[in-house]
Amino acid sequence: MKVLIAEDSFASRCSLESMLRSWNYDVVAANDGEEAWKLFQEVDAPRLAVLDWMMPGLDGLEVCRRVRAQPHLESTYLILLTARVDQEDIVAGLEGGADEYLTKPVNRDELRARVNAGRRIAELQRNLGERVHELEGALSRVRQLQDLLPICSYCKKIRDDQNYWQQVDSYISSHAGVQFSHGICPECYETVMREHAGAAGQTP
């Protein structure tokens, strides 16, 4: 999983990056909040981030607020890193959108546990979002099949919304994802055999 580190201290940033890489994370590093926010605008934005609170310009708390304001980033897991230890600061960080709050100096084992927990949660949220999207698509196809469908009285083709006539099996396959295996029923079998026999001048 890709993890974003936003830390204005070169030494702290290198230390965090070294630890995360040793835990097999794909790390991208930002020098400040502005650079971090730009990375969140990319198509393949990181889904987990460790953000220093106190950075020049755009601080970590404001980055959290901006991320939470974007629906497509809602599953991003945010860990806020700071030297602030007052209860009011912890509350402000969590209310600002952070999922976790770690104080400096960072304990290596605690950071690893928090990051691993964040990865699991981010993956669960992403999978849930994919399942919801699939369910919405399935429900949409079901609603289409529940509508009143114009069908030809003779050939039994169905007319779609673009005024195009399709065979019933083709229409259902395209709207409900159903696959058909074609066969022949006993009545049609008798009829077809009788027609073939009649054409050949034989008795079926």
Secondary structure, DSSP 8 states (H G I E B T S, - for coil): -EEEEE-S-HHHHHHHHHHHHHTT-EEEEESSHHHHHHHHTSTT--SEEEEES--SSS-HHHHHHHHHT-GGGTT-EEEEEES---HHHHHHHHHTT-SEEEESS--HHHHHHHHHHHHHHHHHHHHHHHHHHHHHHHHHHHHHHHS---B-TTT--EE-TTS-EE-HHHHHHHHH---------HHHHHHHHHHHHHHHT---
